[in-house]
Amino acid sequence: MASTTPTSQPQSAVEKSAIKKVAVRLVPFVALMFFINYLDRTAIGFAAPNGMNEDLALSAAQFGFASGVFFIGYILLEVPSNLALHRFGARKWLARIMVSWGIVALLFTWVQNFEQLVVLRFLLGVAEAGFFPGAILFLSLWVPAAHRSKILALFYLAQPLTTVIGAPLAAILVIQGERLGIEGWRFMFLGVAIPAILIGIVAFFYLKDRPADAKWLTNEEQVWLTGALETERKHTEKTHGHGRIRDAFKSGRVWALAFIYFGFIYGLYSLGFFLPTIIEGFQAQFGTEFDTFQKGLITAIPYIPAAFALYFWSRDATRRGLKTWHIVIPAFVGALSIPFALFAGSPFATILIIAITASAIFSALPNFWTLPTQFLTGAAAAAGIALINTVGNLAGFSAPFLTGAVADWTGSYELPMFIVGGFMALSGVIMLILSRAKRTPPGTVDEVDAQALAQ
C-alpha cells in the first residue's frame, strides 16, 4: 500500500533543530492544556461512583444524559469557534476558551440536582467548543506534514495520561475533600477547575501564532519553518484547491472522515465515562472490594499501555509514511476487544482487555488527524477539522446516553459494549472503502481527496 504522507527523508541541521524546539517548547504546553481540558470534561466520570450519583439521586440513564449533553453545547459552537481562532489567532482564542471553561467547571462544586448538572454540562460544552480542533489546527500550522504524526502523537499523549495521572489525582482530591468535611466529589471538581483558569492566563502570554513570532527560534529556523509551511500551503492550494470554507463542507472525504472519527470517539467516551462505574461493579461481580484510591489506580491501568502504543504506533507511521492499516487495524482490534471485557472471569482479565481497547483507540487517533490537512488549507482546514470533530463528537453525546439507557433497559453493560464494538468496526470499514476509492472525474471537489487518502 502507498503512503498517505511522505516517508522519512534526510533532514538538514536547521530542520532537525527547528522541529526539536517545537517539540520541546510548544507541544508540552499545548499538551498540558489538552490534559486539563480532557480531565475537566471527564471529571464527571470520576465523580459518579464516588458519591455524586447517590447524592444527586441519578439513574444510569440520567448520568449518561448529563455526561453527553456536554457535547450538544460543544457541537453547536465548534465550527464558529475554530473559524474565530483562524481569524483572531490561537494565542488569544485558546486562552479565552480555557479561562471560560475553567469558570464553568468551578461551578460544578455547588451543583445540587440533576437539572443543574445538565445545565452546567451544557455550558461547559459551550465554553470548551473549538479547543481540540483549534489545538490540532494550531500545531498543523507550526509543523510540516512529514513531521505531523510525530508531533500530534506527542500532543495526544496527554489524553491517556489524563487518566493515568488524573484518575489517582481525582481519587486523592475525593479523599482530601472527605477529610475536610466536604463531599469528596465536590472538592474534586474544585481541584480540577482552578488549573484551567491559571493555565489559560499563562497561555495568552506564552503561545505564539506563527514561527516568525517565536523568539526561541533562531533566524535560520524561523526562515526554514516559515518557508516550508508556505511552500506546503501553496502546493496544497494549487493541487487541491481546498482553501475556502465551502470546500470543506462540500467534500465527501471530509464527511467520511467525520464518520470514521465518530466510531473512535464512541469507543473512547464509552470507556472514559463508564470505566469507573464498571470497576465499581467488580465488588458485586467478583466479590472484590477496593477503596477510593485503589479504584482510581485501577481506572488508570489501561491507559498506561495505551500511551506506549500511541507513541510507538505513530512513530512507525512517521518512519514508514502513514498507511491505511495504521488506522484500520486499531479500529478492528478495538471493535473485537471491547465487547468481551464484560465476559472476562476476573478483574485482571477485564482490565487487560480494556487496556487492549484503549491502546487500539489511542494508536489510531493521532495518525487519523494528519489526514485532513493533506487536502485542506486555510479557512477550509479550520472548518474541515472542526466539522470532523463536530460530527465525531456527536458520539460524545450518544455514547454515554445510549450506553446508560441500554444498561438500564437490559440490566447490564453487555449489549451497550457490543454497540460500541459495532461503531468502531464501521470506522474501519469506511477507512478501507476510502483507501480503495478510485479517482473521481477531473475537476470534481473530491478528486484530490481520493488521491490524498487512496492507498
C-alpha positions in Angstrom: 0.0 0.0 0.0 1.2 3.5 -0.8 1.7 6.1 2.0 -0.6 9.0 2.5 2.3 11.0 3.9 5.9 11.1 2.8 8.3 8.6 4.3 11.3 9.9 6.3 13.8 11.8 4.3 17.3 13.1 5.2 17.0 16.3 7.3 19.2 19.3 7.4 20.6 20.6 10.7 18.2 23.6 10.7 15.2 21.3 10.1 16.2 19.0 12.9 16.8 21.8 15.4 13.6 23.6 14.4 11.3 20.6 14.8 13.1 19.6 18.1 12.5 23.1 19.5 8.8 23.0 18.5 8.5 19.5 20.1 10.2 20.7 23.3 9.0 24.3 23.7 5.5 24.3 22.2 4.0 20.7 22.2 4.3 20.0 26.0 2.4 23.2 26.9 -0.4 22.6 24.4 -0.5 19.0 25.6 -0.8 20.3 29.2 -3.8 22.4 28.0 -5.3 19.3 26.5 -4.6 17.3 29.7 -6.6 19.8 31.7 -9.3 20.0 29.0 -9.9 16.3 29.0 -9.7 16.0 32.8 -12.4 18.7 33.2 -14.8 17.2 30.7 -14.4 13.6 32.1 -14.3 14.5 35.8 -18.0 13.6 36.0 -16.9 10.0 35.3 -14.8 10.0 38.5 -17.4 11.8 40.5 -20.3 9.4 39.6 -19.1 6.3 41.7 -17.7 8.5 44.4 -20.9 10.0 45.8 -22.3 12.2 43.1 -24.8 9.7 41.7 -26.0 8.9 45.2 -26.1 12.5 46.4 -28.0 13.7 43.3 -30.1 10.5 43.0 -29.1 9.9 39.4 -30.1 6.8 37.5 -27.7 5.3 34.9 -29.7 7.0 32.1 -29.6 10.4 33.9 -25.9 10.2 34.4 -25.4 9.2 30.8 -27.6 12.1 29.6 -25.7 14.6 31.9 -22.4 13.3 30.6 -23.5 13.5 27.0 -25.3 16.9 27.0 -21.9 18.5 27.2 -21.5 17.7 23.5 -24.6 19.4 22.4 -23.2 22.8 23.5 -19.8 21.8 22.2 -21.1 20.9 18.8 -23.2 24.0 18.3 -20.2 26.3 18.5 -17.4 24.0 17.3 -17.1 25.3 13.7 -17.7 29.0 14.5 -15.1 28.8 17.3 -12.5 27.3 15.1 -13.1 29.9 12.4 -12.7 32.6 15.1 -9.4 31.0 16.1 -8.3 31.2 12.4 -9.3 34.8 12.3 -8.1 36.1 15.7 -5.1 33.8 16.3 -4.6 30.8 18.6 -2.9 32.7 21.4 -6.0 34.8 22.2 -8.6 32.3 21.3 -7.2 29.2 23.1 -6.5 31.3 26.2 -10.1 32.6 26.1 -11.5 29.1 25.8 -9.5 27.8 28.8 -10.5 30.6 31.1 -14.1 30.3 30.1 -14.4 26.5 30.7 -12.4 26.9 34.0 -15.0 29.3 35.3 -17.9 27.0 34.3 -16.1 23.9 35.7 -15.7 25.7 39.0 -19.5 25.9 39.4 -19.8 22.1 39.5 -18.6 22.4 43.1 -22.1 23.7 44.1 -24.4 21.6 41.9 -27.5 20.4 43.8 -29.6 18.3 41.5 -29.9 16.7 38.1 -31.3 19.8 36.4 -28.4 22.0 37.5 -26.0 19.3 36.5 -27.4 19.2 33.0 -27.3 23.0 32.6 -23.7 23.1 33.7 -22.6 20.3 31.5 -24.2 22.0 28.5 -22.5 25.3 29.4 -19.2 23.5 29.8 -19.5 22.2 26.3 -20.3 25.8 25.0 -17.2 27.1 26.9 -14.9 24.3 25.6 -16.1 24.5 21.9 -13.3 24.8 19.5 -10.4 23.9 21.8 -9.4 20.5 20.4 -9.8 21.2 16.7 -8.1 24.6 17.4 -5.2 22.9 19.0 -4.9 20.4 16.1 -5.0 23.3 13.6 -2.5 25.3 15.6 0.1 22.5 15.7 -0.5 21.8 12.0 0.3 25.5 11.2 3.7 25.0 13.0 4.8 21.7 11.6 5.2 20.5 8.0 3.2 17.3 7.0 6.2 15.0 7.2 6.6 15.6 10.9 2.9 15.8 12.0 2.4 12.2 13.0 5.2 12.6 15.5 4.1 16.0 16.8 0.4 15.0 17.1 1.4 11.8 18.9 3.3 13.8 21.5 0.3 16.1 21.8 -2.1 13.2 22.0 -0.2 11.5 24.8 -1.9 14.0 27.1 -5.2 12.2 26.7 -4.3 8.7 28.0 -2.0 10.3 30.6 -5.0 12.3 31.8 -6.5 9.1 33.1 -3.1 7.6 34.2 -2.4 10.7 36.3 -5.9 12.1 36.6 -7.7 9.1 38.0 -5.4 8.7 41.0 -5.4 12.5 41.3 -9.2 12.6 41.3 -9.2 9.9 44.0 -6.8 11.9 46.2 -9.0 15.0 45.8 -12.1 13.0 46.8 -10.3 11.6 49.8 -9.0 15.0 50.8 -12.4 16.6 50.5 -13.9 14.0 52.8 -11.2 14.7 55.3 -12.1 18.4 55.2 -15.7 17.6 55.8 -16.8 18.3 52.2 -18.3 15.9 49.8 -15.3 14.4 48.1 -16.6 14.7 44.6 -17.4 18.4 45.0 -13.8 19.1 46.2 -12.5 17.1 43.2 -14.4 19.4 40.8 -12.9 22.4 42.6 -9.4 20.9 42.3 -9.6 20.2 38.6 -11.2 23.6 37.6 -8.7 26.1 39.0 -5.7 24.9 36.8 -7.8 25.7 33.7 -8.1 29.3 34.6 -4.5 29.7 35.6 -3.0 28.0 32.6 -5.4 29.9 30.3 -4.0 33.1 31.6 -0.4 31.8 31.1 -1.3 30.7 27.5 -2.2 34.2 26.5 1.5 35.3 27.1 3.3 32.0 26.3 1.8 30.9 22.9 2.8 32.5 19.6 0.6 32.4 16.5 3.4 31.6 14.0 7.1 30.7 13.8 8.1 34.2 12.9 6.9 35.4 16.3 8.9 32.8 18.3 12.0 34.4 19.9 13.1 30.9 21.0 13.8 30.0 17.3 16.9 31.2 15.6 16.5 33.4 12.4 17.5 30.4 10.3 15.0 28.2 12.0 12.3 30.8 11.6 13.1 31.1 7.9 13.1 27.4 7.3 9.8 26.7 9.2 8.0 29.7 7.5 9.3 28.7 4.1 8.5 25.0 4.4 5.0 25.7 5.7 4.4 28.4 3.0 5.6 26.1 0.2 3.3 23.3 1.5 0.4 25.7 1.7 0.8 26.9 -1.9 1.2 23.3 -3.1 -2.0 22.3 -1.4 -3.9 25.2 -2.8 -2.6 24.7 -6.3 -3.2 21.0 -6.5 -6.2 20.6 -4.1 -7.8 24.0 -4.3 -9.3 23.5 -0.8 -8.8 26.9 0.8 -12.4 28.0 1.1 -14.8 27.2 3.9 -17.4 25.8 1.5 -14.9 23.4 0.1 -14.7 21.6 3.4 -18.5 21.2 3.6 -18.8 20.0 0.0 -16.0 17.4 0.4 -17.3 13.8 0.6 -13.9 12.8 2.1 -14.3 15.3 5.0 -17.7 13.8 5.8 -16.3 10.2 5.5 -13.5 11.1 7.9 -16.1 12.6 10.3 -18.0 9.3 10.4 -14.7 7.4 10.9 -13.9 9.7 13.9 -17.4 9.1 15.2 -16.7 5.4 15.8 -13.4 6.0 17.6 -15.0 8.7 19.8 -17.9 6.4 20.6 -15.4 3.9 22.0 -13.3 6.5 23.7 -16.1 8.1 25.7 -17.8 4.8 26.5 -14.6 3.9 28.3 -14.0 7.3 29.8 -17.4 7.8 31.3 -18.3 4.2 32.3 -15.0 2.5 33.2 -15.0 3.9 36.8 -18.6 2.6 37.1 -17.6 -0.8 35.7 -14.8 -1.1 38.2 -17.2 -0.1 41.0 -19.3 -3.2 39.9 -16.3 -5.6 40.5 -17.5 -5.9 44.1 -20.8 -7.5 43.1 -19.5 -9.4 40.1 -16.3 -10.9 41.5 -16.7 -10.4 45.3 -13.7 -8.0 45.4 -13.6 -4.7 47.3 -11.4 -1.6 46.6 -11.1 1.7 48.4 -11.4 5.0 46.6 -7.7 5.4 45.8 -7.4 1.8 44.6 -10.3 2.3 42.2 -8.5 5.4 40.9 -5.3 3.4 40.3 -7.3 0.5 38.6 -9.0 3.1 36.3 -5.6 4.4 35.3 -4.1 1.0 34.4 -5.5 0.5 30.8 -4.2 3.9 29.8 -0.5 3.2 30.6 0.0 0.7 27.7 -2.3 2.9 25.6 0.2 5.7 26.0 3.1 3.5 24.9 1.0 2.1 22.0 0.1 5.6 20.8 3.7 6.7 20.8 5.3 3.7 19.0 2.4 3.2 16.5 2.7 6.9 15.5 6.5 6.6 15.4 6.1 3.8 12.9 3.7 5.8 10.8 6.2 8.6 10.7 9.0 6.2 9.7 7.1 4.3 7.0 4.7 7.0 6.0 1.1 6.8 7.2 -0.7 3.8 5.6 -4.3 2.7 5.8 -3.5 -0.1 8.2 -2.2 2.4 10.8 -5.9 3.3 11.3 -7.8 0.2 10.2 -6.0 -2.3 12.4 -6.7 -0.4 15.6 -10.3 0.1 14.6 -10.9 -3.7 14.2 -8.8 -4.6 17.3 -10.9 -2.2 19.4 -14.1 -3.4 17.9 -13.3 -7.1 18.7 -11.9 -6.5 22.2 -14.3 -4.1 23.9 -17.5 -6.3 24.0 -15.6 -9.2 25.5 -14.3 -7.2 28.5 -17.5 -7.9 30.3 -17.2 -11.7 29.8 -13.8 -11.9 31.5 -13.5 -14.1 34.5 -11.7 -11.8 36.8 -10.9 -8.1 37.4 -7.4 -8.7 36.0 -8.7 -10.1 32.7 -11.3 -7.4 32.4 -8.7 -4.6 32.8 -6.3 -6.4 30.4 -9.0 -6.5 27.6 -9.9 -2.8 28.3 -6.2 -2.0 28.0 -6.2 -3.6 24.6 -9.2 -1.5 23.6 -7.7 1.8 24.9 -4.4 1.0 23.1 -6.2 0.5 19.8 -8.2 3.7 20.1 -5.3 5.9 21.0 -3.0 4.3 18.4 -5.3 5.4 15.6 -6.3 9.0 16.7 -3.0 11.0 16.2 -2.5 9.3 12.8 -6.0 10.0 11.8 -5.7 13.7 12.4 -2.8 14.0 9.9 -5.3 13.3 7.1 -7.5 16.5 6.8 -4.6 18.9 6.4 -3.3 16.8 3.4 -6.0 18.2 1.2 -7.4 21.2 3.1 -5.7 24.5 3.8 -6.5 28.0 5.2 -10.1 28.6 6.3 -11.1 25.3 4.8 -8.7 23.5 7.1 -10.2 25.3 10.1 -13.7 24.5 9.0 -12.9 20.9 7.9 -11.1 19.9 11.1 -13.9 21.5 13.2 -16.6 19.7 11.1 -14.9 16.3 11.5 -14.6 16.9 15.2 -18.2 18.1 15.5 -19.7 15.1 13.8 -17.3 12.8 15.6 -18.3 14.3 18.9 -22.0 13.5 18.3 -20.7 10.2 19.7 -19.7 12.1 22.8 -23.4 12.7 23.5 -24.9 9.5 22.1 -22.3 7.1 23.6 -22.8 7.8 27.3 -26.6 8.4 26.9 -27.2 5.3 24.8 -24.8 3.2 27.0 -26.6 4.2 30.2 -30.1 3.9 28.7 -29.5 0.4 27.3 -27.8 -0.6 30.5 -30.9 0.4 32.4 -33.1 -1.4 30.0 -31.2 -4.7 29.9 -29.8 -4.6 33.5 -26.2 -5.0 32.3 -23.5 -3.4 30.1 -23.2 -6.4 27.7 -25.3 -5.1 24.8 -24.0 -1.5 25.1 -20.4 -2.7 24.7 -21.4 -4.7 21.6 -22.9 -1.5 20.2 -19.6 0.3 20.9 -17.7 -2.5 19.1 -20.0 -2.2 16.1 -19.4 1.5 15.7 -15.6 1.0 15.9 -15.8 -1.8 13.3 -17.8 0.6 11.0 -14.9 3.1 11.3 -12.5 0.5 10.0 -14.8 -0.4 7.1 -15.2 3.2 6.0 -11.5 3.7 6.1 -10.9 0.7 3.9 -13.5 2.0 1.5 -11.7 5.4 1.3 -8.4 3.7 0.8 -9.7 1.8 -2.2 -11.6 4.7 -3.7 -10.9 5.1 -7.4 -10.0 8.6 -8.7 -13.1 10.7 -9.3 -13.6 12.6 -12.5 -11.1 15.6 -13.1 -12.3 18.9 -11.7 -14.6 17.5 -9.0 -14.3 18.6 -5.4 -13.2 15.1 -4.2 -10.6 14.4 -6.9 -7.7 15.2 -4.7 -9.3 13.9 -1.6 -9.3 10.5 -3.2 -5.7 10.8 -4.2 -4.7 12.0 -0.8 -6.4 9.2 1.0 -6.1 6.4 -1.5 -3.6 3.7 -0.5 
